[in-house]
């Protein structure tokens, strides 16, 4: 898997572009505004074809360029069904610009598998930040795309609409069961590993609450 990443937009959202060099198929994860032009440039430079646009959750800083990327590439949009409404009718809380609606055509269900070329991503439903937040696990490449569920040294906010501290506790406890070497690529901030985050994850799992 070839991986390209860029932090973009007012909240420095990490946009990921994953490609299979053999088949030249690619997917985009969390197409924040402005990322459409950059994605187009990267696809053209590598002669890649975008097969899917994935939203790890429905917040405006992760879905803003969904419609633009879809219009440019024809790739369908995927999200968990519990967050679908946030793509179709965005609620741009604190957004400094309009967020165009987008229409998901692919459901990211728990235990589902995204396949493109030789690459596979397992869908983990990890609510807490929103009802339909997901992480994407690439077991063959040792990578977890964690969206806004897990950050380096922290977790996504649970005080916004759709957030739940109880659900986040369950989701973080679940991630504690993943292998230490796994590289974690979050929706914001620096990359980390499960090993680095294990003390936090195991604390949450053990105490059944988020640290104060």
N, C-alpha and C positions, 0 to 999 in steps of 0.2 A: 504494500500500500504506500502510495506517495501522498504526503500530507502537507498542505499549505495553510497557513493561518495568518489572519490579520485582525487586529483590534481596531474597531471603527465606531463612529457615532459618538454622541455626547456622553454615553455611559461606557465607552470603550468595550463594546461587546466583541467577544472573540468569534469571528466567522471562520469556519473550517471548510476547506475544499479537499475532498478525498478522491484519489484517482487510482485506477488499476492501470499500470503502464502497459500491460499486455493487450488488454481489450480497449483501452482508452475510454472506459466508462468512468463517470464521476458522480458524486453526490455533494451537495452543499448543505451545511448545517448552520442554522441560525443566521439567515440573511438579513442582517441589520441595515438600516439606512446610514451611510451610503456604501453599498457593497456591490451593486449590480454591475457597474462599469468594471470594477476590479475583477469580479468573477468572470466576466466576459473576456477580459484580457488574458487571464490565466488559462481559461479553456482554449482560447485561440492559440496561445503560445505553445501548448502541449498537444494540440489537436485532440482534445478530449470532448466527449459528448456528455452533457449533464443529463442524468437519468432520474434524479429525485432531489427535491428541496425539502429538507427536514427541519421542523420547528420543535425544539425540545420542550417549549411551553409557549403560552399565548401572549406574553407581555410584549408591548410595542417595540422595545429595544432588541427584540429577537426576530420579529416577523415583518418589519417595516418594508423591506425590499422584496418580500415574497412575490408580489404581483409583478414587479418589474423584471425579476429574474425569470419568472415563468413566461412572461411575454417575450423575452429575448431568446429563451431556450426551448420552450414547449414542455419543460419538465413538470411533472405533477408535484403537488405539495402534499406533505405527510405531517400529521400530528395525531396526538391521542384524542379520541372522540370527546373526552370531557373538557378539552380546551378548544374544540372546534369553533365554538361561538366567538371566542376572542380573536380569531382570524377573520371570520366572516363579518363581524361587527366590532372592530377594534375600539377599545376604551383607552385612549392614549393619555393616561394619567401622567401629568407633568411633562409630556412630550413637547419639544419645542417646534414641532412641525406636524402637519397632517400625516396620519398613518393610513395608507390605502388598504381596503379590505382585500382578502384573498380567499380562495375557495379550496379547501383540502379535498383531495380525491383518494388519498390513501390513509388508512387508519393504522396507527402505531399501537397495536394491542400488546399487552403483557405476554412475554415469551414469543412474540413474533420475531421474524428474521428478515432483515434487509440484505439482499444479495445483489452485488454488481461485480461482474468479472469474477475473480477468485476471492473477493473480499466479502465477509459476512459480518453483520452487526446484529447483536441480540438486543431486543427491546426490553428494558426494565422499567416498569411503571413505578415511579418514585414520587408520589404526591407529597405536598407539604408547602412548597413555594406556590404552586397552583394545584388545582385538582388533577390536571392531566399532565403534570411534569413527567418527563422520561429521561433516563440515561441510556446511552447506547454503548454496549460492550463489544469490542472487537477482540475476541479471545485469541485469535491466531496472531494478532499483532501486539497484544499486551497493552491495549489502550481502552480507557473508559472516557467517553464524552459525557460529562456530568451535568451539562446545562447549568441551571442555578440551584441544583440540589446540594452539591458539595464544592466548596472552594478550597484553596490553600489556607488552612487554618480557620475555616468557618463554613457556614452554610447559607442558603438563600433566605431572604426575609420571609417571615410567616405572618406579618401584620398587614399585608395588602389583601384586597379582595381575593378570595379563593385560597388564601394561605391557612395553614393549620399546624400548630406546634406538635400536636399529637401525631399527625400524619408524617411530619418531618422526622420525629423520633423513630417511627417505624422504618422510614426510608433509610435514614443514616444507620440504623441498626442492621438493616439488610446489607448495606454496603460494607459493614464490618466483616462480613463473611467472604469478601473477595480476597484474592491473593495479594500478598505484600508487594511484589514487583510491579503490579499493574500501574501504568502511568495514567494519571488523571488530568484530562484537559477540560477545564471548566468554562462556563459562559462568560466569566470576567476574571481578569487577573492572571497570575502566573500558573504554570503547570505544577503539579505535585505528584505524589504517589500514594497508594493505599498505605504503604509502610509509614510514610510521614504523617498521615492523618489517623493512623490506627489508635493512638492514645485518645483522641477526641471521639472517634467512632465507638470505641469500646466503653468509654465513659458514658456516652449517651445510651448505649445498649444496656449497660449495667444498671444505671440509675433510672432509666425510663423517662428522662426529661432532657430538655436542652439546657446547657450550662447558662447561668445568669451572665 
